Amino acid sequence: MKVSTYHATEYLQTEADIKEYLQASFETGDSRLIARALGDVAKIKGMSKISKTTKLDRSSLYSSLTEEGDPKLSTVTKLIKNFGYSFSIS
């Protein structure tokens, strides 16, 4: 039995897909999953471009936006705003 690796970035084709993916990751409350989802979206949108527009170090983004990473809240808020979204509590 051959098992292939799943890469979310291969399936996030539209803004609606991206929004739903981020929403689902935040709903879990799992900080590792949220960091990875933010990293996936940053890769789709272009890590270098994100780095320039948010004034965040590109190498720091790569390392903090993984399941092992732990991005600061200021990083998360800058990314969410850069992606064109906002936070809400319900």
Backbone bond lengths (Angstrom), bond angles and torsions (degrees), N, CA, C in turn:
res aa  C-N    CA-C-N  psi(-1)  N-CA   C-N-CA  omega(-1)  CA-C   N-CA-C  phi
1 M - - - 1.451 - - 1.524 108.70 -
2 K 1.309 115.80 123.35 1.457 121.11 179.24 1.517 109.29 -95.83
3 V 1.315 116.02 129.72 1.460 122.20 178.40 1.520 107.49 -114.14
4 S 1.322 116.17 128.80 1.458 119.54 178.52 1.522 109.99 -104.22
5 T 1.305 115.15 156.26 1.456 121.66 -179.79 1.522 109.44 -79.12
6 Y 1.324 115.74 136.48 1.456 122.20 178.80 1.523 109.11 -90.48
7 H 1.305 116.49 127.59 1.461 122.12 175.62 1.528 108.10 -121.67
8 A 1.305 116.60 110.70 1.462 120.92 -177.92 1.524 111.67 -56.38
9 T 1.320 116.53 -32.71 1.461 120.08 -177.12 1.528 112.61 -60.37
10 E 1.334 117.43 -23.51 1.462 120.69 179.09 1.525 112.12 -75.64
11 Y 1.329 117.65 -16.59 1.458 121.80 -174.52 1.527 113.58 -111.19
12 L 1.299 117.71 -9.76 1.463 121.46 -178.61 1.527 108.58 -90.07
13 Q 1.324 114.89 90.08 1.458 121.10 -171.94 1.528 113.82 -96.14
14 T 1.333 116.82 -29.56 1.467 120.19 -174.51 1.529 109.81 -125.14
15 E 1.331 114.83 166.79 1.470 119.28 175.79 1.530 110.55 -61.75
16 A 1.330 116.85 -34.63 1.471 119.97 178.11 1.531 110.37 -64.44
17 D 1.334 117.10 -39.99 1.469 121.00 176.74 1.523 110.63 -61.12
18 I 1.322 115.50 -45.37 1.468 121.10 -178.05 1.524 110.21 -64.00
19 K 1.315 116.16 -46.07 1.470 120.44 -179.66 1.525 110.63 -60.40
20 E 1.309 116.96 -45.73 1.468 121.19 -179.78 1.534 111.01 -63.89
21 Y 1.309 116.53 -40.09 1.467 121.97 178.42 1.529 111.23 -62.06
22 L 1.336 116.23 -47.33 1.459 119.66 178.93 1.523 111.27 -65.51
23 Q 1.326 116.39 -42.56 1.466 120.13 178.59 1.522 110.97 -58.86
24 A 1.305 116.36 -46.59 1.473 120.71 -179.27 1.524 110.88 -62.82
25 S 1.329 117.14 -39.08 1.473 119.08 -179.83 1.529 110.72 -67.05
26 F 1.333 117.93 -40.80 1.462 120.64 179.21 1.529 111.56 -68.12
27 E 1.325 116.57 -34.25 1.464 120.18 179.64 1.530 112.46 -64.52
28 T 1.329 117.41 -25.32 1.466 120.02 178.82 1.518 111.50 -70.36
29 G 1.336 117.14 -28.73 1.459 121.06 -175.86 1.515 112.58 75.14
30 D 1.320 117.80 4.24 1.469 122.86 -179.17 1.526 109.49 -86.48
31 S 1.325 116.76 107.94 1.467 121.04 -175.32 1.528 112.28 -60.27
32 R 1.317 117.80 -32.76 1.470 120.56 178.91 1.524 110.73 -67.79
33 L 1.320 116.29 -41.10 1.457 120.57 179.19 1.526 110.87 -68.71
34 I 1.320 116.54 -39.52 1.465 120.92 177.85 1.526 110.51 -62.21
35 A 1.326 117.16 -45.43 1.465 121.06 179.59 1.523 110.60 -60.53
36 R 1.321 116.07 -42.88 1.467 119.34 179.94 1.523 110.90 -66.06
37 A 1.325 117.74 -42.41 1.460 121.00 179.37 1.530 110.86 -61.97
38 L 1.329 116.84 -42.97 1.467 120.31 177.27 1.527 110.25 -61.40
39 G 1.323 116.42 -39.86 1.462 120.81 177.62 1.518 111.93 -64.54
40 D 1.321 116.67 -41.57 1.465 120.11 177.83 1.523 110.92 -60.44
41 V 1.315 116.43 -45.31 1.465 120.42 -179.16 1.535 110.37 -67.46
42 A 1.317 117.52 -39.93 1.466 120.63 177.74 1.526 110.84 -61.08
43 K 1.319 117.07 -38.64 1.471 120.61 177.69 1.524 110.45 -64.73
44 I 1.320 116.84 -42.45 1.460 120.68 179.52 1.527 110.64 -62.34
45 K 1.316 116.31 -42.61 1.463 121.18 -176.03 1.531 112.39 -82.45
46 G 1.325 116.88 -11.70 1.461 121.37 178.71 1.515 111.47 102.73
47 M 1.315 116.11 102.91 1.460 121.10 -175.76 1.528 111.97 -60.01
48 S 1.314 117.66 -39.51 1.473 119.94 179.43 1.518 111.20 -64.51
49 K 1.334 115.99 -43.11 1.466 120.59 178.82 1.528 110.25 -63.21
50 I 1.325 117.01 -44.81 1.467 121.89 179.39 1.521 109.49 -60.72
51 S 1.320 116.26 -43.67 1.458 121.60 -179.50 1.532 110.99 -59.10
52 K 1.321 116.07 -45.08 1.467 120.09 -179.04 1.519 112.30 -66.78
53 T 1.326 117.04 -45.78 1.460 119.45 -175.28 1.526 113.35 -73.65
54 T 1.334 117.33 -26.49 1.466 120.16 179.11 1.524 112.17 -96.29
55 K 1.325 115.98 -10.13 1.478 122.23 -176.18 1.538 111.39 60.93
56 L 1.346 115.03 35.15 1.464 121.59 175.63 1.525 108.29 -107.02
57 D 1.306 116.55 141.50 1.460 122.15 -178.81 1.530 110.30 -63.13
58 R 1.327 116.49 128.63 1.467 121.55 -176.74 1.517 112.49 -61.09
59 S 1.314 117.99 -44.30 1.469 120.07 -179.27 1.528 111.16 -66.55
60 S 1.326 116.55 -34.44 1.468 119.88 176.39 1.530 110.84 -67.27
61 L 1.332 116.15 -37.55 1.458 119.61 177.52 1.524 110.51 -62.72
62 Y 1.329 115.81 -46.43 1.462 119.33 179.69 1.522 111.33 -57.80
63 S 1.325 117.52 -42.65 1.468 119.65 -176.51 1.525 112.87 -78.02
64 S 1.321 118.34 -32.26 1.463 118.85 -177.58 1.523 113.47 -85.39
65 L 1.317 117.36 -19.92 1.458 120.49 -177.33 1.528 111.86 -98.71
66 T 1.313 114.56 53.64 1.461 122.93 175.64 1.522 107.48 -133.35
67 E 1.320 116.35 173.53 1.462 119.26 177.28 1.521 111.53 -64.01
68 E 1.322 116.83 -26.11 1.462 120.69 178.53 1.521 112.37 -87.98
69 G 1.321 116.36 -13.61 1.459 121.17 -178.17 1.515 112.17 -78.66
70 D 1.317 114.27 168.29 1.461 120.59 178.94 1.527 107.63 -146.46
71 P 1.356 116.40 77.57 1.463 118.66 -176.27 1.520 112.05 -65.28
72 K 1.327 114.33 146.35 1.462 120.16 176.64 1.524 108.98 -68.64
73 L 1.306 116.06 155.26 1.461 120.91 178.88 1.526 110.54 -59.00
74 S 1.320 117.53 -37.12 1.469 119.96 179.13 1.527 110.84 -63.02
75 T 1.317 117.77 -34.85 1.459 121.71 176.43 1.518 110.34 -67.14
76 V 1.315 116.48 -45.90 1.467 121.63 -179.61 1.527 110.18 -60.39
77 T 1.318 117.59 -45.78 1.462 119.96 -177.88 1.528 111.51 -66.54
78 K 1.326 117.89 -38.58 1.464 120.79 176.99 1.523 110.66 -63.09
79 L 1.333 116.81 -41.97 1.459 120.46 -179.82 1.519 111.52 -65.34
80 I 1.324 116.66 -47.16 1.458 120.65 -179.45 1.537 109.91 -58.50
81 K 1.320 116.69 -44.59 1.466 120.47 178.85 1.526 110.73 -64.25
82 N 1.337 116.67 -42.44 1.460 121.33 179.40 1.527 111.67 -62.95
83 F 1.323 117.25 -34.96 1.457 121.26 179.13 1.527 111.82 -74.79
84 G 1.333 116.62 -8.06 1.462 120.71 178.67 1.513 114.36 90.54
85 Y 1.331 116.58 20.14 1.456 120.72 -178.91 1.520 109.72 -117.93
86 S 1.332 116.00 175.78 1.448 122.02 175.56 1.518 108.62 -141.77
87 F 1.320 115.52 162.17 1.455 121.25 177.01 1.523 110.38 -86.84
88 S 1.313 115.76 150.46 1.454 120.46 169.86 1.517 108.07 -150.87
89 I 1.295 115.46 156.72 1.456 121.55 179.21 1.521 107.39 -119.13
90 S 1.321 115.07 132.33 1.466 117.67 179.35 1.523 109.95 -134.15
